[in-house]
Amino acid sequence: MNTDCIEKQILLRAPMDRVWRAIADSSELGAWFGMRVDGPFVAGETVRCFIVPTTMDPEVAAAQKACEGMAFELFIERMEPEKVLAFRWHPQALDETVDYSAEPTTLVTFALDQQDDGVMLKVTESGFDQIPLDRRARAFSANEQGWSIQVRLVEAYLAKSK
């Protein structure tokens, strides 16, 4: 079992430009993901985000409610239109009494590939083996489950917003 990397993929039945906008536009990604982002995604810049319940699934929104208002940052590492959005963050950094800034980050990559019947979205989060041991397994497990949910949420978002 790979403990360093999570990979999820889903075939999205929407045009490439629409899928890209749902991922690369910070307000659109925030709507389905469950966060408010203070500013656009720009490669090489950091944006501050706040957890808000997703608009796509009442059960997921209820689970996110417990963390509503929590702040975190995304460092936008790479943006290649209609190909890749990659950012770094501190996974499962949910204890507001802890300063996670000295910890290594994981790299989240959204990669898009045009298929005959839609767009294949592959989400990869790597770098868990560098996370401090006392929280590594919990962060990996939570994000393994979380990315399974998030790919379903983006699919629902695209179906609703055609």
Residue pairs with C-beta under 8 A, 6 or more apart in sequence:
3 128
3 129
3 136
3 140
4 126
4 127
4 128
4 129
5 124
5 125
5 126
5 127
5 128
6 123
6 124
6 125
6 126
6 128
6 140
6 143
6 144
6 147
7 122
7 123
7 124
8 122
8 123
8 147
8 148
8 150
8 151
9 120
9 121
9 122
9 123
9 151
10 120
10 121
10 151
10 152
10 154
10 155
11 115
11 117
11 118
11 119
11 120
11 121
12 19
12 118
12 119
12 120
12 121
12 154
12 155
12 158
13 117
13 118
13 158
13 159
14 22
14 118
14 119
14 158
14 159
14 162
15 119
16 82
16 112
16 114
16 119
17 82
18 158
18 162
19 112
19 119
19 121
19 158
20 81
20 82
20 112
21 28
22 28
22 29
22 32
22 154
22 157
22 158
22 161
23 29
23 85
23 110
23 112
23 121
23 154
24 41
24 79
24 81
24 85
25 40
25 41
26 37
26 39
26 40
26 41
26 47
27 37
28 157
29 35
29 37
29 41
30 36
30 37
30 49
30 52
31 54
31 55
31 56
31 157
32 54
32 55
32 56
32 150
32 153
32 154
32 156
32 157
33 54
33 150
33 153
33 154
34 51
34 52
34 53
34 54
34 60
34 61
34 64
34 153
35 49
35 50
35 51
35 52
36 49
36 50
36 52
37 47
37 48
37 49
37 74
38 47
38 48
38 49
38 50
39 45
39 47
39 48
40 47
41 47
41 74
41 76
41 79
41 85
41 87
42 76
42 79
43 76
43 77
43 78
43 79
44 76
44 77
45 75
45 76
46 73
46 74
46 75
46 76
47 73
47 74
47 76
48 71
48 72
48 73
49 71
49 72
49 73
49 74
50 69
50 70
50 71
51 64
51 67
51 68
51 69
51 70
51 72
52 64
52 68
52 69
53 60
53 61
53 62
53 64
53 65
53 68
54 60
54 61
54 64
54 153
55 61
56 153
56 156
56 157
56 160
57 149
57 152
57 153
57 156
60 149
60 153
67 94
70 94
70 96
72 89
72 90
72 93
73 89
73 90
74 87
74 88
74 89
75 87
75 88
75 89
75 105
76 85
76 86
76 87
77 86
77 87
77 88
77 107
78 84
78 85
78 86
78 109
79 85
79 86
82 112
83 111
83 112
84 109
84 110
84 111
84 112
85 109
85 110
86 107
86 108
86 109
86 110
87 107
87 108
88 105
88 106
88 107
88 108
89 105
89 106
89 108
90 100
90 101
90 103
90 105
90 106
91 106
91 125
91 128
91 131
91 139
91 140
91 142
91 143
92 135
92 138
92 139
92 142
92 143
93 100
93 103
103 131
103 132
104 127
104 130
104 131
105 127
106 125
106 126
106 127
106 128
106 130
106 131
106 139
106 143
107 124
107 125
107 126
107 127
108 123
108 124
108 125
109 122
109 123
109 124
109 125
109 126
110 121
110 122
110 123
111 121
111 122
111 123
111 124
112 119
112 120
112 121
113 119
113 120
113 122
114 120
121 151
121 154
123 147
123 150
123 151
125 143
125 147
128 136
128 139
128 140
128 143
129 136
131 139
131 140
